[in-house]
Amino acid sequence: MLSLADPAPFLTPRTRTEAVYHSRRPQQVALDDFPSHPCHLVIHVLRTGSRREIVTAIFSDAPSFLRIFRTPEVRFKTTSFQALRQAVISFWGEFGFEILPIKGADDVTKCQNKLLKLQERWLGDETGGATQEGSDPLSLRLEQALTVELVEEDNDNVSPAEQFVIDPARKYITYADPIDLLRLHYSHSVVTLNPQGGEKQECRAFVCALRQQGKVRLYAALYLLRDQRSLIYLPKRPPTNMETFLARYETALKFMDVCGFVMDELRLSRDPRERSNLLKNVVILKHQRPEVNV
């Protein structure tokens, strides 16, 4: 259970820190019945033996304020721990916190020492900065948000194909500049399928990522050889950051693998002319120069 009131220490001599995140700057937030004030946020991913949990601390020194939120992995054992971690980070991001990872060993050690002091402060307080489990409104809000987020994530894991939907209005994937194509996988051979419940025919498969209007887009596609047309698939849940983008891209490759395709990555030349000539042979792509307003 998500808890603000677990009296057991979360840092012990056996605890190892797997990852640390922190707010880039204090954020003005109002929590519980405490008035709005600038708060710091740190998120620690901890492992003690085989037990993992995410500990979030929100605190300020003037005025003195501390809240501890503990998210044990066992509470969400039906989903991946990576998804749980991302859901926690996304939840606190909605409060306006700009959350960044801490990578340097010295900086991680400093954060561990800070968390140890926060734990002493938390355990030494009469209330521990906590309320009765289940009665804290923010704890319940976090519980609900994670449950909804991770149920969707679990449903996604049922089948890679169910994570993508056809865009019926799209006949091909457009790019304004060859350099906008970031990554592309294609099938070595053809596979006979009956896409959309139609007659069986030979198909080729593609997965690509490209920059469109300042955003990175992910596509999966089937090219129907007999009909000489493309079916363009979009992810039901578009990636929101690099971590989810990489996960969605891998899912798209699994989607094609389930269909029987053997995928290989196209080597993209850095030379603009070579890359342009290369992309002309990719049947699902179309070069569409942006309109110039005169």
Contacts in CASP RR format, 6 or more apart in sequence:
PFRMAT RR
TARGET T0000
AUTHOR 0000-0000-0000
METHOD contacts of the structure
MODEL  1
MLSLADPAPFLTPRTRTEAVYHSRRPQQVALDDFPSHPCHLVIHVLRTGS
RREIVTAIFSDAPSFLRIFRTPEVRFKTTSFQALRQAVISFWGEFGFEIL
PIKGADDVTKCQNKLLKLQERWLGDETGGATQEGSDPLSLRLEQALTVEL
VEEDNDNVSPAEQFVIDPARKYITYADPIDLLRLHYSHSVVTLNPQGGEK
QECRAFVCALRQQGKVRLYAALYLLRDQRSLIYLPKRPPTNMETFLARYE
TALKFMDVCGFVMDELRLSRDPRERSNLLKNVVILKHQRPEVNV
1 72 0 8 1.000
1 75 0 8 1.000
1 133 0 8 1.000
1 134 0 8 1.000
1 143 0 8 1.000
2 69 0 8 1.000
2 70 0 8 1.000
2 71 0 8 1.000
2 75 0 8 1.000
2 139 0 8 1.000
2 142 0 8 1.000
2 143 0 8 1.000
2 146 0 8 1.000
3 70 0 8 1.000
3 130 0 8 1.000
3 133 0 8 1.000
3 134 0 8 1.000
3 139 0 8 1.000
4 67 0 8 1.000
4 68 0 8 1.000
4 69 0 8 1.000
4 70 0 8 1.000
4 129 0 8 1.000
4 130 0 8 1.000
4 131 0 8 1.000
4 133 0 8 1.000
4 136 0 8 1.000
4 139 0 8 1.000
5 128 0 8 1.000
5 130 0 8 1.000
5 131 0 8 1.000
5 132 0 8 1.000
5 133 0 8 1.000
6 70 0 8 1.000
6 133 0 8 1.000
7 123 0 8 1.000
9 119 0 8 1.000
9 123 0 8 1.000
10 46 0 8 1.000
10 53 0 8 1.000
10 55 0 8 1.000
10 68 0 8 1.000
10 70 0 8 1.000
10 119 0 8 1.000
11 46 0 8 1.000
11 112 0 8 1.000
11 115 0 8 1.000
11 116 0 8 1.000
11 119 0 8 1.000
12 48 0 8 1.000
14 48 0 8 1.000
14 49 0 8 1.000
15 46 0 8 1.000
15 47 0 8 1.000
15 48 0 8 1.000
16 46 0 8 1.000
16 47 0 8 1.000
16 48 0 8 1.000
17 44 0 8 1.000
17 45 0 8 1.000
17 46 0 8 1.000
17 47 0 8 1.000
17 108 0 8 1.000
17 111 0 8 1.000
17 112 0 8 1.000
18 45 0 8 1.000
18 46 0 8 1.000
18 47 0 8 1.000
18 52 0 8 1.000
19 44 0 8 1.000
19 45 0 8 1.000
19 85 0 8 1.000
19 101 0 8 1.000
20 42 0 8 1.000
20 43 0 8 1.000
20 44 0 8 1.000
20 45 0 8 1.000
20 101 0 8 1.000
20 102 0 8 1.000
20 107 0 8 1.000
20 108 0 8 1.000
20 111 0 8 1.000
20 112 0 8 1.000
21 42 0 8 1.000
21 43 0 8 1.000
21 89 0 8 1.000
21 99 0 8 1.000
21 100 0 8 1.000
21 101 0 8 1.000
21 102 0 8 1.000
22 40 0 8 1.000
22 41 0 8 1.000
22 42 0 8 1.000
22 43 0 8 1.000
22 99 0 8 1.000
22 100 0 8 1.000
22 102 0 8 1.000
22 111 0 8 1.000
23 40 0 8 1.000
23 41 0 8 1.000
23 42 0 8 1.000
23 97 0 8 1.000
23 98 0 8 1.000
23 99 0 8 1.000
23 100 0 8 1.000
24 98 0 8 1.000
24 99 0 8 1.000
24 100 0 8 1.000
25 98 0 8 1.000
26 38 0 8 1.000
26 39 0 8 1.000
26 40 0 8 1.000
26 60 0 8 1.000
27 38 0 8 1.000
27 39 0 8 1.000
27 41 0 8 1.000
27 95 0 8 1.000
27 96 0 8 1.000
27 97 0 8 1.000
27 98 0 8 1.000
28 36 0 8 1.000
28 37 0 8 1.000
28 38 0 8 1.000
28 39 0 8 1.000
29 36 0 8 1.000
29 37 0 8 1.000
29 39 0 8 1.000
29 58 0 8 1.000
29 95 0 8 1.000
29 96 0 8 1.000
30 36 0 8 1.000
30 37 0 8 1.000
31 39 0 8 1.000
31 58 0 8 1.000
31 65 0 8 1.000
31 67 0 8 1.000
31 138 0 8 1.000
32 67 0 8 1.000
32 131 0 8 1.000
32 136 0 8 1.000
32 137 0 8 1.000
32 138 0 8 1.000
34 65 0 8 1.000
37 60 0 8 1.000
37 63 0 8 1.000
37 65 0 8 1.000
38 60 0 8 1.000
39 58 0 8 1.000
39 59 0 8 1.000
39 60 0 8 1.000
39 65 0 8 1.000
40 58 0 8 1.000
40 59 0 8 1.000
40 60 0 8 1.000
41 56 0 8 1.000
41 57 0 8 1.000
41 58 0 8 1.000
41 92 0 8 1.000
41 97 0 8 1.000
41 99 0 8 1.000
42 56 0 8 1.000
42 57 0 8 1.000
42 111 0 8 1.000
42 114 0 8 1.000
42 115 0 8 1.000
43 54 0 8 1.000
43 55 0 8 1.000
43 56 0 8 1.000
43 88 0 8 1.000
43 89 0 8 1.000
43 92 0 8 1.000
43 99 0 8 1.000
44 54 0 8 1.000
44 55 0 8 1.000
44 56 0 8 1.000
44 57 0 8 1.000
44 111 0 8 1.000
44 112 0 8 1.000
44 115 0 8 1.000
45 52 0 8 1.000
45 54 0 8 1.000
45 85 0 8 1.000
46 52 0 8 1.000
46 53 0 8 1.000
46 54 0 8 1.000
46 55 0 8 1.000
51 72 0 8 1.000
51 73 0 8 1.000
51 74 0 8 1.000
52 72 0 8 1.000
52 73 0 8 1.000
52 81 0 8 1.000
53 70 0 8 1.000
53 71 0 8 1.000
53 72 0 8 1.000
53 73 0 8 1.000
54 70 0 8 1.000
54 71 0 8 1.000
54 84 0 8 1.000
54 85 0 8 1.000
54 88 0 8 1.000
55 68 0 8 1.000
55 69 0 8 1.000
55 70 0 8 1.000
55 71 0 8 1.000
55 115 0 8 1.000
56 68 0 8 1.000
56 69 0 8 1.000
56 70 0 8 1.000
56 71 0 8 1.000
56 88 0 8 1.000
56 92 0 8 1.000
57 66 0 8 1.000
57 67 0 8 1.000
57 68 0 8 1.000
57 69 0 8 1.000
57 115 0 8 1.000
57 118 0 8 1.000
58 65 0 8 1.000
58 66 0 8 1.000
58 67 0 8 1.000
58 69 0 8 1.000
59 65 0 8 1.000
59 66 0 8 1.000
59 67 0 8 1.000
59 118 0 8 1.000
66 118 0 8 1.000
66 121 0 8 1.000
66 122 0 8 1.000
66 125 0 8 1.000
66 128 0 8 1.000
66 129 0 8 1.000
67 129 0 8 1.000
67 130 0 8 1.000
67 138 0 8 1.000
68 118 0 8 1.000
68 119 0 8 1.000
68 122 0 8 1.000
68 128 0 8 1.000
68 129 0 8 1.000
68 130 0 8 1.000
69 138 0 8 1.000
69 139 0 8 1.000
69 142 0 8 1.000
71 84 0 8 1.000
71 88 0 8 1.000
71 142 0 8 1.000
71 146 0 8 1.000
73 81 0 8 1.000
73 84 0 8 1.000
76 84 0 8 1.000
76 146 0 8 1.000
76 150 0 8 1.000
78 150 0 8 1.000
78 154 0 8 1.000
79 150 0 8 1.000
79 153 0 8 1.000
79 154 0 8 1.000
79 157 0 8 1.000
80 153 0 8 1.000
80 157 0 8 1.000
82 243 0 8 1.000
82 247 0 8 1.000
83 149 0 8 1.000
83 150 0 8 1.000
83 153 0 8 1.000
84 146 0 8 1.000
84 150 0 8 1.000
86 241 0 8 1.000
86 243 0 8 1.000
86 244 0 8 1.000
87 145 0 8 1.000
87 146 0 8 1.000
87 149 0 8 1.000
87 150 0 8 1.000
87 153 0 8 1.000
88 142 0 8 1.000
88 146 0 8 1.000
89 99 0 8 1.000
90 149 0 8 1.000
90 240 0 8 1.000
91 142 0 8 1.000
91 145 0 8 1.000
91 146 0 8 1.000
91 149 0 8 1.000
92 99 0 8 1.000
93 99 0 8 1.000
102 108 0 8 1.000
102 111 0 8 1.000
122 128 0 8 1.000
122 129 0 8 1.000
122 130 0 8 1.000
130 136 0 8 1.000
131 139 0 8 1.000
133 139 0 8 1.000
134 140 0 8 1.000
152 237 0 8 1.000
155 162 0 8 1.000
156 162 0 8 1.000
156 163 0 8 1.000
156 236 0 8 1.000
156 237 0 8 1.000
156 251 0 8 1.000
159 258 0 8 1.000
160 251 0 8 1.000
160 252 0 8 1.000
160 254 0 8 1.000
160 255 0 8 1.000
160 257 0 8 1.000
160 258 0 8 1.000
161 255 0 8 1.000
161 258 0 8 1.000
161 259 0 8 1.000
162 236 0 8 1.000
163 235 0 8 1.000
163 236 0 8 1.000
163 237 0 8 1.000
163 248 0 8 1.000
163 251 0 8 1.000
163 255 0 8 1.000
164 220 0 8 1.000
164 233 0 8 1.000
164 234 0 8 1.000
164 235 0 8 1.000
164 236 0 8 1.000
164 252 0 8 1.000
164 255 0 8 1.000
165 233 0 8 1.000
165 234 0 8 1.000
165 236 0 8 1.000
166 196 0 8 1.000
166 231 0 8 1.000
166 232 0 8 1.000
166 233 0 8 1.000
166 234 0 8 1.000
167 232 0 8 1.000
167 233 0 8 1.000
167 234 0 8 1.000
170 232 0 8 1.000
171 229 0 8 1.000
171 230 0 8 1.000
171 232 0 8 1.000
172 230 0 8 1.000
172 232 0 8 1.000
172 284 0 8 1.000
172 285 0 8 1.000
172 286 0 8 1.000
173 208 0 8 1.000
173 210 0 8 1.000
173 219 0 8 1.000
173 221 0 8 1.000
173 230 0 8 1.000
173 232 0 8 1.000
173 284 0 8 1.000
173 285 0 8 1.000
173 286 0 8 1.000
174 212 0 8 1.000
174 285 0 8 1.000
174 286 0 8 1.000
174 287 0 8 1.000
174 288 0 8 1.000
175 181 0 8 1.000
175 210 0 8 1.000
175 212 0 8 1.000
175 279 0 8 1.000
175 285 0 8 1.000
175 286 0 8 1.000
175 287 0 8 1.000
175 288 0 8 1.000
176 212 0 8 1.000
176 287 0 8 1.000
176 288 0 8 1.000
176 289 0 8 1.000
176 290 0 8 1.000
178 272 0 8 1.000
178 275 0 8 1.000
178 276 0 8 1.000
178 279 0 8 1.000
178 287 0 8 1.000
179 272 0 8 1.000
179 275 0 8 1.000
180 210 0 8 1.000
180 211 0 8 1.000
180 212 0 8 1.000
181 208 0 8 1.000
181 209 0 8 1.000
181 210 0 8 1.000
181 268 0 8 1.000
181 275 0 8 1.000
181 279 0 8 1.000
181 285 0 8 1.000
182 209 0 8 1.000
182 210 0 8 1.000
182 211 0 8 1.000
182 216 0 8 1.000
183 208 0 8 1.000
183 209 0 8 1.000
183 249 0 8 1.000
183 265 0 8 1.000
183 268 0 8 1.000
184 206 0 8 1.000
184 207 0 8 1.000
184 208 0 8 1.000
184 209 0 8 1.000
184 265 0 8 1.000
184 266 0 8 1.000
184 268 0 8 1.000
184 282 0 8 1.000
185 206 0 8 1.000
185 207 0 8 1.000
185 208 0 8 1.000
185 253 0 8 1.000
185 256 0 8 1.000
185 263 0 8 1.000
185 264 0 8 1.000
185 265 0 8 1.000
185 266 0 8 1.000
186 204 0 8 1.000
186 205 0 8 1.000
186 206 0 8 1.000
186 263 0 8 1.000
186 264 0 8 1.000
186 266 0 8 1.000
186 282 0 8 1.000
187 204 0 8 1.000
187 205 0 8 1.000
187 206 0 8 1.000
187 256 0 8 1.000
187 261 0 8 1.000
187 262 0 8 1.000
187 263 0 8 1.000
187 264 0 8 1.000
188 262 0 8 1.000
188 263 0 8 1.000
188 264 0 8 1.000
189 261 0 8 1.000
189 262 0 8 1.000
190 202 0 8 1.000
190 203 0 8 1.000
190 204 0 8 1.000
190 225 0 8 1.000
191 202 0 8 1.000
191 203 0 8 1.000
191 205 0 8 1.000
191 259 0 8 1.000
191 260 0 8 1.000
191 261 0 8 1.000
192 200 0 8 1.000
192 201 0 8 1.000
192 202 0 8 1.000
192 203 0 8 1.000
193 200 0 8 1.000
193 201 0 8 1.000
193 203 0 8 1.000
193 222 0 8 1.000
193 259 0 8 1.000
194 200 0 8 1.000
194 201 0 8 1.000
195 201 0 8 1.000
195 203 0 8 1.000
195 222 0 8 1.000
195 224 0 8 1.000
195 231 0 8 1.000
196 231 0 8 1.000
201 224 0 8 1.000
201 225 0 8 1.000
201 226 0 8 1.000
201 227 0 8 1.000
202 224 0 8 1.000
202 225 0 8 1.000
202 226 0 8 1.000
203 222 0 8 1.000
203 223 0 8 1.000
203 224 0 8 1.000
203 225 0 8 1.000
204 222 0 8 1.000
204 223 0 8 1.000
204 225 0 8 1.000
204 261 0 8 1.000
204 283 0 8 1.000
205 220 0 8 1.000
205 221 0 8 1.000
205 222 0 8 1.000
205 223 0 8 1.000
205 256 0 8 1.000
205 259 0 8 1.000
205 261 0 8 1.000
205 263 0 8 1.000
206 219 0 8 1.000
206 220 0 8 1.000
206 221 0 8 1.000
206 222 0 8 1.000
206 223 0 8 1.000
206 282 0 8 1.000
206 284 0 8 1.000
207 218 0 8 1.000
207 219 0 8 1.000
207 220 0 8 1.000
207 221 0 8 1.000
207 249 0 8 1.000
207 252 0 8 1.000
207 253 0 8 1.000
207 256 0 8 1.000
207 263 0 8 1.000
208 218 0 8 1.000
208 219 0 8 1.000
208 221 0 8 1.000
208 284 0 8 1.000
208 285 0 8 1.000
209 216 0 8 1.000
209 217 0 8 1.000
209 218 0 8 1.000
209 219 0 8 1.000
209 245 0 8 1.000
209 249 0 8 1.000
210 216 0 8 1.000
210 217 0 8 1.000
210 219 0 8 1.000
211 217 0 8 1.000
216 239 0 8 1.000
216 245 0 8 1.000
217 238 0 8 1.000
218 234 0 8 1.000
218 235 0 8 1.000
218 238 0 8 1.000
218 239 0 8 1.000
218 245 0 8 1.000
218 248 0 8 1.000
218 249 0 8 1.000
218 252 0 8 1.000
219 232 0 8 1.000
219 233 0 8 1.000
219 234 0 8 1.000
219 284 0 8 1.000
220 232 0 8 1.000
220 233 0 8 1.000
220 252 0 8 1.000
220 255 0 8 1.000
220 256 0 8 1.000
221 230 0 8 1.000
221 231 0 8 1.000
221 232 0 8 1.000
221 233 0 8 1.000
221 284 0 8 1.000
222 230 0 8 1.000
222 231 0 8 1.000
222 233 0 8 1.000
223 229 0 8 1.000
223 230 0 8 1.000
223 231 0 8 1.000
223 283 0 8 1.000
223 284 0 8 1.000
224 230 0 8 1.000
224 231 0 8 1.000
230 283 0 8 1.000
230 284 0 8 1.000
232 284 0 8 1.000
233 252 0 8 1.000
233 255 0 8 1.000
235 248 0 8 1.000
235 251 0 8 1.000
235 252 0 8 1.000
237 248 0 8 1.000
238 248 0 8 1.000
239 245 0 8 1.000
239 247 0 8 1.000
239 248 0 8 1.000
253 263 0 8 1.000
256 263 0 8 1.000
257 263 0 8 1.000
266 278 0 8 1.000
266 282 0 8 1.000
268 275 0 8 1.000
268 278 0 8 1.000
269 275 0 8 1.000
269 278 0 8 1.000
276 287 0 8 1.000
279 285 0 8 1.000
279 287 0 8 1.000
280 287 0 8 1.000
END
